[in-house]
Amino acid sequence: MRLFFGTGIKLACAVAASAISFSAMAQNWPGSTVTVVVPWPPGGPSDIAARPLAKGLTQSLGQTFVIDNRAGGGGNIGTAAVTRAKPDGQTLLITSSAPIVINPSLYKKMSFDPLKDLAPVTNLLRVPLVLVTHPSVPAKNLKELMAHIQSKKGQFSYGSSGNGTPQHLTSELFASVTKLEMTHVPYKGSAPAITDLVGGHIPLMFDSTIAIMPHIKAGKVKPIAISSAKRSPLLPDVPTFAEAGLPQIESYAWYGFFAPAGTPKPVLAKINAEAQKVMKGPEFQKVLADTGSDYVGDTPENFSKFVQAEHERWSKVVKQSGATVD
């Protein structure tokens, strides 16, 4: 009995000491320069979320937040680096959804498990996707477009920013729901895909409002429908898929904030709170307005549940599409 009692006292003391240590770590965070890894090339959509956030955190916390673009492997290289980092809040990740909820189903082998090796901090923003066509496609709305694709009897192609991207899988979801036959033409990013769409080399694609809006405004592509739950202020005349008769098509390219797994909860809570302050500020809100994005800021717990649900959703679409990178 004495041994049990003594062991219990030691355990309780250890737990208390650990809690005090984690609390102190949170109070002192960030203790030095923070590296924010973006696993995509500079200038991409993830940067649009990461750079104003890093700037705001630098200003509010008095420590430098440095963006480190580590592109490659569909976002896997930079993401893997964060999973191997010390879980002290000094190395963080801002990324699109692909390496978190799509790549685990797309790649046969990965060096990490994003659901186990990362700690969600907050969803930063989500961006709706727009179904656009080349102006030569004889369709003014979704119903006419579907009839046109059907008339091609499997001889219709579409482009995307790459295998397994939200753009690709939203296209596959569209094809699955409508039972339309289309051939996928993957590109290495949105820019070359849009170039070929504008040039008439591909007739159709999905892309985010961030990437496609300049071309819509210039009249170089024709918007048909948007994948958000409500119409975008940037495209008030473009119906949602639900309005056009396909409520199953609701899809976003979202961008999230993560830390290495094992980061103490008090530290995650402080990172979340500081990020929320910046996200509610005028500079970040301007980014949302300019790109047609939605503010999503939430708790680590809610974001974790969202990530799990997104993983389950897109793994089914990947399986149905037969998409693979290996």
FENSUL-V157563 format. One record per residue. N is the residue number from 1. RES is the residue in three letters. D_LAST is the distance of its C-alpha to the last C-alpha in whole Angstrom. Layout:
n->N res->RES d_last->D_LAST
n->N res->RES d_last->D_LAST
This chain:
n->1 res->MET d_last->59
n->2 res->ARG d_last->59
n->3 res->LEU d_last->56
n->4 res->PHE d_last->54
n->5 res->PHE d_last->56
n->6 res->GLY d_last->55
n->7 res->THR d_last->52
n->8 res->GLY d_last->51
n->9 res->ILE d_last->53
n->10 res->LYS d_last->51
n->11 res->LEU d_last->48
n->12 res->ALA d_last->49
n->13 res->CYS d_last->50
n->14 res->ALA d_last->46
n->15 res->VAL d_last->45
n->16 res->ALA d_last->48
n->17 res->ALA d_last->47
n->18 res->SER d_last->43
n->19 res->ALA d_last->44
n->20 res->ILE d_last->46
n->21 res->SER d_last->44
n->22 res->PHE d_last->41
n->23 res->SER d_last->44
n->24 res->ALA d_last->45
n->25 res->MET d_last->41
n->26 res->ALA d_last->41
n->27 res->GLN d_last->44
n->28 res->ASN d_last->43
n->29 res->TRP d_last->40
n->30 res->PRO d_last->39
n->31 res->GLY d_last->41
n->32 res->SER d_last->39
n->33 res->THR d_last->37
n->34 res->VAL d_last->34
n->35 res->THR d_last->30
n->36 res->VAL d_last->28
n->37 res->VAL d_last->25
n->38 res->VAL d_last->23
n->39 res->PRO d_last->19
n->40 res->TRP d_last->20
n->41 res->PRO d_last->22
n->42 res->PRO d_last->25
n->43 res->GLY d_last->27
n->44 res->GLY d_last->24
n->45 res->PRO d_last->25
n->46 res->SER d_last->24
n->47 res->ASP d_last->27
n->48 res->ILE d_last->29
n->49 res->ALA d_last->30
n->50 res->ALA d_last->29
n->51 res->ARG d_last->32
n->52 res->PRO d_last->35
n->53 res->LEU d_last->34
n->54 res->ALA d_last->34
n->55 res->LYS d_last->37
n->56 res->GLY d_last->39
n->57 res->LEU d_last->38
n->58 res->THR d_last->39
n->59 res->GLN d_last->43
n->60 res->SER d_last->43
n->61 res->LEU d_last->42
n->62 res->GLY d_last->44
n->63 res->GLN d_last->41
n->64 res->THR d_last->38
n->65 res->PHE d_last->35
n->66 res->VAL d_last->32
n->67 res->ILE d_last->29
n->68 res->ASP d_last->27
n->69 res->ASN d_last->24
n->70 res->ARG d_last->21
n->71 res->ALA d_last->18
n->72 res->GLY d_last->14
n->73 res->GLY d_last->11
n->74 res->GLY d_last->12
n->75 res->GLY d_last->15
n->76 res->ASN d_last->13
n->77 res->ILE d_last->15
n->78 res->GLY d_last->19
n->79 res->THR d_last->18
n->80 res->ALA d_last->18
n->81 res->ALA d_last->21
n->82 res->VAL d_last->23
n->83 res->THR d_last->22
n->84 res->ARG d_last->23
n->85 res->ALA d_last->26
n->86 res->LYS d_last->30
n->87 res->PRO d_last->30
n->88 res->ASP d_last->34
n->89 res->GLY d_last->33
n->90 res->GLN d_last->33
n->91 res->THR d_last->29
n->92 res->LEU d_last->28
n->93 res->LEU d_last->25
n->94 res->ILE d_last->25
n->95 res->THR d_last->22
n->96 res->SER d_last->21
n->97 res->SER d_last->19
n->98 res->ALA d_last->16
n->99 res->PRO d_last->15
n->100 res->ILE d_last->17
n->101 res->VAL d_last->17
n->102 res->ILE d_last->14
n->103 res->ASN d_last->11
n->104 res->PRO d_last->12
n->105 res->SER d_last->11
n->106 res->LEU d_last->8
n->107 res->TYR d_last->6
n->108 res->LYS d_last->6
n->109 res->LYS d_last->8
n->110 res->MET d_last->11
n->111 res->SER d_last->14
n->112 res->PHE d_last->16
n->113 res->ASP d_last->17
n->114 res->PRO d_last->18
n->115 res->LEU d_last->21
n->116 res->LYS d_last->22
n->117 res->ASP d_last->22
n->118 res->LEU d_last->23
n->119 res->ALA d_last->27
n->120 res->PRO d_last->27
n->121 res->VAL d_last->30
n->122 res->THR d_last->30
n->123 res->ASN d_last->29
n->124 res->LEU d_last->30
n->125 res->LEU d_last->30
n->126 res->ARG d_last->28
n->127 res->VAL d_last->28
n->128 res->PRO d_last->28
n->129 res->LEU d_last->26
n->130 res->VAL d_last->28
n->131 res->LEU d_last->28
n->132 res->VAL d_last->29
n->133 res->THR d_last->30
n->134 res->HIS d_last->31
n->135 res->PRO d_last->35
n->136 res->SER d_last->35
n->137 res->VAL d_last->34
n->138 res->PRO d_last->37
n->139 res->ALA d_last->36
n->140 res->LYS d_last->38
n->141 res->ASN d_last->37
n->142 res->LEU d_last->34
n->143 res->LYS d_last->36
n->144 res->GLU d_last->37
n->145 res->LEU d_last->33
n->146 res->MET d_last->32
n->147 res->ALA d_last->34
n->148 res->HIS d_last->33
n->149 res->ILE d_last->30
n->150 res->GLN d_last->31
n->151 res->SER d_last->33
n->152 res->LYS d_last->31
n->153 res->LYS d_last->29
n->154 res->GLY d_last->26
n->155 res->GLN d_last->26
n->156 res->PHE d_last->25
n->157 res->SER d_last->23
n->158 res->TYR d_last->22
n->159 res->GLY d_last->20
n->160 res->SER d_last->18
n->161 res->SER d_last->17
n->162 res->GLY d_last->14
n->163 res->ASN d_last->11
n->164 res->GLY d_last->12
n->165 res->THR d_last->15
n->166 res->PRO d_last->18
n->167 res->GLN d_last->19
n->168 res->HIS d_last->16
n->169 res->LEU d_last->17
n->170 res->THR d_last->21
n->171 res->SER d_last->21
n->172 res->GLU d_last->19
n->173 res->LEU d_last->21
n->174 res->PHE d_last->24
n->175 res->ALA d_last->23
n->176 res->SER d_last->23
n->177 res->VAL d_last->26
n->178 res->THR d_last->28
n->179 res->LYS d_last->27
n->180 res->LEU d_last->26
n->181 res->GLU d_last->24
n->182 res->MET d_last->22
n->183 res->THR d_last->19
n->184 res->HIS d_last->17
n->185 res->VAL d_last->17
n->186 res->PRO d_last->15
n->187 res->TYR d_last->16
n->188 res->LYS d_last->16
n->189 res->GLY d_last->18
n->190 res->SER d_last->21
n->191 res->ALA d_last->23
n->192 res->PRO d_last->22
n->193 res->ALA d_last->22
n->194 res->ILE d_last->25
n->195 res->THR d_last->26
n->196 res->ASP d_last->25
n->197 res->LEU d_last->27
n->198 res->VAL d_last->30
n->199 res->GLY d_last->30
n->200 res->GLY d_last->30
n->201 res->HIS d_last->27
n->202 res->ILE d_last->25
n->203 res->PRO d_last->27
n->204 res->LEU d_last->26
n->205 res->MET d_last->24
n->206 res->PHE d_last->24
n->207 res->ASP d_last->24
n->208 res->SER d_last->26
n->209 res->THR d_last->30
n->210 res->ILE d_last->29
n->211 res->ALA d_last->27
n->212 res->ILE d_last->29
n->213 res->MET d_last->32
n->214 res->PRO d_last->34
n->215 res->HIS d_last->33
n->216 res->ILE d_last->34
n->217 res->LYS d_last->38
n->218 res->ALA d_last->38
n->219 res->GLY d_last->38
n->220 res->LYS d_last->35
n->221 res->VAL d_last->33
n->222 res->LYS d_last->34
n->223 res->PRO d_last->33
n->224 res->ILE d_last->33
n->225 res->ALA d_last->32
n->226 res->ILE d_last->31
n->227 res->SER d_last->29
n->228 res->SER d_last->31
n->229 res->ALA d_last->34
n->230 res->LYS d_last->37
n->231 res->ARG d_last->37
n->232 res->SER d_last->36
n->233 res->PRO d_last->39
n->234 res->LEU d_last->38
n->235 res->LEU d_last->38
n->236 res->PRO d_last->40
n->237 res->ASP d_last->41
n->238 res->VAL d_last->37
n->239 res->PRO d_last->37
n->240 res->THR d_last->34
n->241 res->PHE d_last->32
n->242 res->ALA d_last->35
n->243 res->GLU d_last->38
n->244 res->ALA d_last->36
n->245 res->GLY d_last->36
n->246 res->LEU d_last->32
n->247 res->PRO d_last->33
n->248 res->GLN d_last->29
n->249 res->ILE d_last->28
n->250 res->GLU d_last->28
n->251 res->SER d_last->25
n->252 res->TYR d_last->25
n->253 res->ALA d_last->23
n->254 res->TRP d_last->24
n->255 res->TYR d_last->25
n->256 res->GLY d_last->26
n->257 res->PHE d_last->27
n->258 res->PHE d_last->26
n->259 res->ALA d_last->27
n->260 res->PRO d_last->26
n->261 res->ALA d_last->27
n->262 res->GLY d_last->30
n->263 res->THR d_last->32
n->264 res->PRO d_last->35
n->265 res->LYS d_last->36
n->266 res->PRO d_last->39
n->267 res->VAL d_last->37
n->268 res->LEU d_last->34
n->269 res->ALA d_last->37
n->270 res->LYS d_last->39
n->271 res->ILE d_last->36
n->272 res->ASN d_last->35
n->273 res->ALA d_last->39
n->274 res->GLU d_last->39
n->275 res->ALA d_last->36
n->276 res->GLN d_last->38
n->277 res->LYS d_last->41
n->278 res->VAL d_last->39
n->279 res->MET d_last->37
n->280 res->LYS d_last->41
n->281 res->GLY d_last->42
n->282 res->PRO d_last->43
n->283 res->GLU d_last->40
n->284 res->PHE d_last->37
n->285 res->GLN d_last->39
n->286 res->LYS d_last->39
n->287 res->VAL d_last->36
n->288 res->LEU d_last->35
n->289 res->ALA d_last->38
n->290 res->ASP d_last->37
n->291 res->THR d_last->33
n->292 res->GLY d_last->34
n->293 res->SER d_last->32
n->294 res->ASP d_last->33
n->295 res->TYR d_last->35
n->296 res->VAL d_last->33
n->297 res->GLY d_last->34
n->298 res->ASP d_last->34
n->299 res->THR d_last->35
n->300 res->PRO d_last->32
n->301 res->GLU d_last->33
n->302 res->ASN d_last->32
n->303 res->PHE d_last->29
n->304 res->SER d_last->28
n->305 res->LYS d_last->29
n->306 res->PHE d_last->27
n->307 res->VAL d_last->24
n->308 res->GLN d_last->24
n->309 res->ALA d_last->25
n->310 res->GLU d_last->22
n->311 res->HIS d_last->19
n->312 res->GLU d_last->21
n->313 res->ARG d_last->21
n->314 res->TRP d_last->18
n->315 res->SER d_last->16
n->316 res->LYS d_last->18
n->317 res->VAL d_last->17
n->318 res->VAL d_last->13
n->319 res->LYS d_last->14
n->320 res->GLN d_last->17
n->321 res->SER d_last->15
n->322 res->GLY d_last->12
n->323 res->ALA d_last->10
n->324 res->THR d_last->6
n->325 res->VAL d_last->4
n->326 res->ASP d_last->0
